[in-house]
Amino acid sequence: MASPKPVVVGVISDTHGLVRPEALAALAGADHIVHAGDVGGRAVFDALAAIAPVTLVRGNNDLDRWGRSLPETADVRLGGARLHVLHDLADLAVDPRAAGIDVVVSGHSHKPKQSYDHAVLYLNPGSAGPRRFKLPICLARLRLGAGAPTVEFVDLAPAS
């Protein structure tokens, strides 16, 4: 059986209505974009969708009519991997291993992080929106396909 076609997934969260040119540049060339909530409006979706197909979920601040229409969770298969997307990891209501999930994508904390629990990758891309406290402004590029997933965090506001 042939290996799945490698794909690059742009992973972004907590934009809170802000579409940074640096984020769009970092997402250019992605095969798919996943937004883990607190989108902040349709304009963010439209800007991302101009780059690649988008999977997104509702965050706790997506309170307008459009935001409330977003799903709380989403599942997508990319590069042979099954991704489960939600905003707040504390709301995870499924056992990823038992459900055959390879990657759990969440946001909410604004803190970029990747970790593994057995063979499941947990990925939080951090926040690409307005700066919160002294947390970094970033997103992630997730590479899927042959072998284990790899993650690259992209700093959108380098220290001056």
Residue frames as qw, qx, qy, qz and C-alpha x, y, z in Angstrom:
[[0.000, 0.889, 0.458, 0.000, 0.00, 0.00, 0.00],
 [0.392, 0.542, -0.026, 0.743, 1.32, 3.44, -0.91],
 [0.301, -0.317, -0.461, 0.772, 2.17, 5.90, 1.83],
 [0.108, 0.872, 0.455, -0.146, -0.28, 8.77, 2.29],
 [0.409, 0.664, 0.078, 0.621, 0.57, 11.92, 0.38],
 [0.417, -0.269, -0.383, 0.779, 2.50, 14.21, 2.73],
 [0.029, -0.826, -0.379, -0.417, 0.57, 17.32, 3.67],
 [0.263, 0.064, -0.360, 0.893, 1.38, 20.55, 5.47],
 [0.276, -0.746, -0.592, -0.132, -1.32, 21.73, 7.83],
 [0.082, 0.423, -0.230, 0.873, -1.30, 25.30, 9.08],
 [0.469, -0.547, -0.677, 0.148, -2.55, 25.27, 12.67],
 [0.052, 0.350, -0.115, 0.928, -3.76, 28.54, 14.14],
 [0.366, -0.603, -0.702, 0.101, -5.90, 29.58, 17.09],
 [0.314, -0.731, -0.351, 0.493, -7.12, 32.49, 19.14],
 [0.354, 0.323, 0.288, 0.829, -7.00, 35.09, 16.39],
 [0.084, -0.641, -0.504, 0.573, -9.80, 37.06, 18.09],
 [0.368, 0.869, 0.304, -0.132, -10.63, 38.81, 14.82],
 [0.079, -0.838, 0.391, 0.372, -7.05, 39.79, 13.99],
 [0.897, 0.368, 0.158, 0.186, -5.61, 38.64, 10.66],
 [0.350, -0.752, 0.359, 0.428, -1.88, 39.32, 10.84],
 [0.610, 0.691, -0.332, -0.200, -0.05, 39.58, 7.50],
 [0.027, -0.548, 0.831, -0.098, 2.72, 37.53, 9.14],
 [0.618, 0.025, 0.727, -0.296, 0.21, 34.74, 9.85],
 [0.762, 0.571, 0.115, -0.282, -1.00, 34.71, 6.27],
 [0.367, 0.723, -0.581, -0.067, 2.60, 34.56, 5.04],
 [0.256, -0.382, 0.866, -0.199, 3.39, 31.69, 7.43],
 [0.682, 0.218, 0.623, -0.315, 0.34, 29.77, 6.23],
 [0.551, 0.636, -0.310, -0.441, 1.08, 30.26, 2.53],
 [0.386, 0.405, -0.817, -0.137, 1.64, 26.92, 0.85],
 [0.394, -0.078, 0.811, -0.426, -0.31, 24.94, 3.45],
 [0.180, -0.134, -0.876, -0.426, -2.48, 22.16, 2.05],
 [0.440, -0.641, -0.594, -0.207, -5.10, 22.68, 4.78],
 [0.013, 0.406, -0.393, 0.825, -5.61, 25.08, 7.69],
 [0.505, -0.505, -0.696, 0.072, -7.03, 24.16, 11.10],
 [0.087, -0.509, 0.209, -0.830, -8.29, 26.93, 13.39],
 [0.427, -0.239, -0.825, 0.282, -8.83, 25.86, 17.01],
 [0.264, -0.761, -0.592, 0.012, -11.35, 28.52, 17.99],
 [0.183, -0.784, -0.140, 0.576, -11.75, 32.10, 19.16],
 [0.526, 0.407, 0.470, 0.580, -11.83, 32.95, 15.48],
 [0.125, -0.503, -0.171, 0.838, -13.38, 36.36, 15.97],
 [0.445, 0.630, 0.113, -0.626, -15.47, 36.60, 12.83],
 [0.819, 0.468, 0.332, 0.009, -16.10, 35.58, 9.28],
 [0.332, 0.897, -0.290, -0.034, -13.35, 37.86, 7.92],
 [0.357, -0.580, 0.732, 0.024, -10.72, 35.63, 9.57],
 [0.745, 0.159, 0.648, -0.009, -12.22, 32.54, 7.95],
 [0.619, 0.773, 0.124, -0.063, -12.38, 34.27, 4.56],
 [0.083, 0.858, -0.503, -0.060, -8.70, 35.30, 4.75],
 [0.479, -0.357, 0.802, 0.012, -7.64, 31.76, 5.67],
 [0.739, 0.369, 0.556, -0.090, -9.90, 30.14, 3.07],
 [0.470, 0.847, -0.176, -0.176, -8.17, 32.21, 0.37],
 [0.063, -0.658, 0.749, 0.045, -5.02, 30.18, 1.17],
 [0.222, 0.099, -0.968, -0.069, -6.33, 26.62, 1.65],
 [0.596, -0.458, -0.558, -0.351, -9.37, 24.63, 2.79],
 [0.093, -0.416, 0.525, -0.736, -10.16, 25.41, 6.44],
 [0.585, -0.432, -0.686, -0.014, -11.47, 23.34, 9.35],
 [0.024, 0.370, -0.379, 0.848, -12.47, 25.46, 12.33],
 [0.417, -0.493, -0.753, 0.129, -14.28, 25.20, 15.63],
 [0.251, -0.842, -0.157, -0.451, -16.00, 27.63, 17.97],
 [0.418, 0.119, -0.570, 0.698, -14.12, 29.12, 20.87],
 [0.245, -0.582, -0.653, 0.419, -15.49, 30.54, 24.10],
 [0.033, -0.520, -0.059, 0.852, -15.32, 34.06, 22.64],
 [0.052, -0.088, -0.688, -0.719, -17.06, 33.24, 19.35],
 [0.132, 0.401, 0.721, -0.550, -20.34, 34.66, 20.61],
 [0.359, 0.350, -0.156, -0.851, -21.75, 36.46, 17.58],
 [0.836, 0.271, 0.187, -0.438, -24.29, 34.77, 15.33],
 [0.683, 0.547, -0.479, -0.074, -21.65, 33.49, 12.91],
 [0.064, 0.483, -0.806, 0.338, -19.41, 32.23, 15.75],
 [0.603, -0.084, 0.608, -0.509, -22.27, 30.39, 17.44],
 [0.857, 0.366, -0.070, -0.356, -22.90, 28.56, 14.15],
 [0.364, 0.565, -0.739, 0.043, -19.45, 26.92, 14.30],
 [0.875, -0.211, -0.432, -0.061, -19.13, 23.37, 15.61],
 [0.553, -0.773, 0.292, -0.109, -17.62, 22.78, 19.05],
 [0.573, -0.385, 0.673, 0.267, -15.43, 19.99, 17.66],
 [0.696, 0.596, -0.225, -0.332, -14.34, 18.80, 14.24],
 [0.741, -0.236, 0.586, 0.227, -12.64, 15.72, 12.89],
 [0.563, 0.748, -0.237, -0.260, -10.61, 15.72, 9.70],
 [0.881, -0.113, 0.356, 0.291, -8.35, 13.16, 8.03],
 [0.335, 0.903, -0.255, -0.081, -5.22, 14.59, 6.42],
 [0.258, 0.657, -0.705, 0.073, -2.04, 12.87, 5.27],
 [0.653, -0.021, -0.757, 0.010, -3.30, 9.56, 6.60],
 [0.199, -0.061, -0.683, 0.700, -3.79, 11.00, 10.10],
 [0.275, -0.710, -0.594, -0.260, -7.04, 11.66, 11.95],
 [0.158, 0.179, -0.318, 0.917, -7.18, 15.05, 13.68],
 [0.287, -0.715, -0.637, 0.028, -9.67, 16.00, 16.37],
 [0.192, 0.341, -0.065, 0.918, -10.08, 19.76, 16.85],
 [0.365, -0.776, -0.514, 0.010, -11.58, 21.57, 19.83],
 [0.062, 0.862, -0.120, 0.489, -10.96, 24.89, 21.54],
 [0.368, -0.666, 0.502, -0.411, -10.31, 24.02, 25.18],
 [0.448, 0.243, -0.859, 0.040, -8.47, 20.78, 25.87],
 [0.218, -0.063, 0.745, -0.628, -10.29, 20.56, 29.21],
 [0.686, 0.239, 0.174, -0.665, -13.46, 19.87, 27.20],
 [0.331, 0.310, -0.840, -0.298, -12.03, 16.79, 25.45],
 [0.736, -0.083, 0.347, -0.575, -14.89, 14.28, 25.68],
 [0.936, 0.279, -0.177, -0.122, -13.35, 11.37, 23.80],
 [0.702, -0.479, 0.455, 0.266, -10.49, 8.98, 24.47],
 [0.374, 0.737, -0.396, -0.401, -8.24, 9.77, 21.49],
 [0.091, -0.361, 0.918, 0.134, -6.46, 6.42, 21.54],
 [0.435, 0.262, 0.837, -0.203, -9.71, 4.43, 21.65],
 [0.498, 0.730, 0.263, -0.387, -11.20, 6.63, 18.91],
 [0.762, 0.272, 0.361, 0.464, -8.22, 6.21, 16.57],
 [0.123, 0.991, 0.014, 0.041, -7.25, 9.87, 16.74],
 [0.791, 0.182, -0.106, 0.574, -3.65, 10.66, 15.87],
 [0.269, 0.170, -0.144, 0.937, -3.55, 14.40, 16.64],
 [0.183, -0.796, -0.556, 0.156, -5.62, 16.47, 19.09],
 [0.276, 0.343, 0.055, 0.896, -5.53, 20.18, 18.22],
 [0.279, -0.800, -0.507, 0.157, -6.68, 22.72, 20.80],
 [0.236, 0.598, -0.056, 0.764, -6.23, 26.39, 21.59],
 [0.501, -0.772, -0.352, -0.172, -7.60, 28.55, 24.41],
 [0.688, -0.577, -0.110, 0.426, -4.50, 28.84, 26.63],
 [0.279, 0.948, -0.154, 0.010, -2.58, 31.02, 24.14],
 [0.414, -0.662, 0.614, 0.115, 0.47, 28.90, 25.06],
 [0.694, 0.458, -0.501, -0.238, 2.17, 26.99, 22.24],
 [0.498, -0.406, 0.740, -0.198, 2.78, 23.40, 23.23],
 [0.778, 0.212, -0.507, -0.307, 3.21, 19.94, 21.79],
 [0.377, -0.390, 0.788, -0.292, 3.25, 16.72, 23.75],
 [0.565, 0.068, -0.751, -0.334, 2.57, 13.06, 23.27],
 [0.640, -0.224, 0.569, -0.465, 0.41, 10.70, 25.27],
 [0.758, 0.096, 0.634, 0.118, 1.36, 7.30, 23.91],
 [0.446, 0.158, 0.567, 0.674, 1.10, 7.75, 20.13],
 [0.101, 0.859, 0.481, 0.144, -1.33, 10.70, 20.24],
 [0.364, 0.144, -0.042, 0.919, 0.11, 14.15, 19.51],
 [0.115, -0.849, -0.466, 0.223, -1.47, 17.00, 21.46],
 [0.424, 0.199, 0.179, 0.865, -0.86, 20.32, 19.73],
 [0.035, -0.895, -0.345, 0.281, -1.69, 23.85, 20.80],
 [0.587, 0.504, 0.153, 0.615, -0.39, 26.38, 18.25],
 [0.273, -0.308, -0.245, 0.878, -0.56, 29.28, 20.70],
 [0.225, 0.810, 0.428, -0.332, -2.29, 32.52, 19.79],
 [0.451, 0.251, 0.383, 0.766, -1.99, 34.42, 16.52],
 [0.068, -0.860, -0.423, -0.278, -4.24, 37.23, 17.77],
 [0.087, -0.876, 0.181, -0.439, -3.64, 40.22, 20.01],
 [0.410, 0.293, -0.716, 0.484, -0.81, 39.75, 22.50],
 [0.703, -0.618, -0.213, -0.280, -1.95, 38.47, 25.88],
 [0.689, -0.678, 0.187, 0.174, 0.38, 39.12, 28.79],
 [0.056, -0.728, 0.604, 0.320, 3.90, 38.14, 27.69],
 [0.784, 0.117, 0.609, 0.025, 2.85, 35.05, 25.77],
 [0.235, -0.226, 0.617, 0.716, 4.28, 34.54, 22.29],
 [0.624, 0.526, 0.077, -0.573, 2.30, 35.30, 19.15],
 [0.071, -0.365, 0.866, 0.335, 2.60, 32.25, 16.96],
 [0.873, 0.194, -0.011, -0.447, 1.07, 29.45, 14.96],
 [0.566, -0.331, 0.743, 0.134, 2.26, 25.98, 13.95],
 [0.612, 0.432, -0.502, -0.432, 2.98, 24.06, 10.77],
 [0.732, -0.177, 0.628, -0.196, 2.13, 20.39, 11.13],
 [0.395, 0.441, -0.694, -0.410, 3.61, 17.94, 8.64],
 [0.773, -0.021, 0.541, -0.329, 1.72, 14.69, 8.16],
 [0.728, 0.486, -0.399, -0.274, 2.32, 11.70, 5.93],
 [0.847, 0.122, -0.477, 0.201, 5.04, 9.08, 6.09],
 [0.458, 0.098, -0.563, 0.681, 6.41, 8.71, 9.61],
 [0.259, -0.591, -0.588, 0.487, 5.48, 10.55, 12.78],
 [0.111, 0.930, 0.274, 0.219, 3.90, 14.00, 12.60],
 [0.535, -0.063, -0.162, 0.827, 6.34, 16.89, 12.93],
 [0.099, -0.923, -0.367, 0.054, 5.58, 20.34, 14.31],
 [0.446, 0.165, -0.032, 0.879, 7.25, 23.66, 13.63],
 [0.118, -0.824, -0.425, 0.355, 6.16, 26.67, 15.67],
 [0.395, 0.490, 0.220, 0.745, 6.31, 29.96, 13.76],
 [0.250, -0.547, -0.343, 0.721, 6.91, 33.11, 15.83],
 [0.276, 0.747, 0.480, 0.367, 4.82, 35.90, 14.31],
 [0.103, -0.966, 0.031, -0.235, 6.24, 38.72, 16.41],
 [0.775, 0.100, -0.331, 0.528, 9.97, 38.21, 16.88],
 [0.463, -0.751, -0.193, 0.429, 11.49, 40.04, 19.81],
 [0.404, 0.857, 0.002, 0.321, 12.89, 43.41, 18.80]]
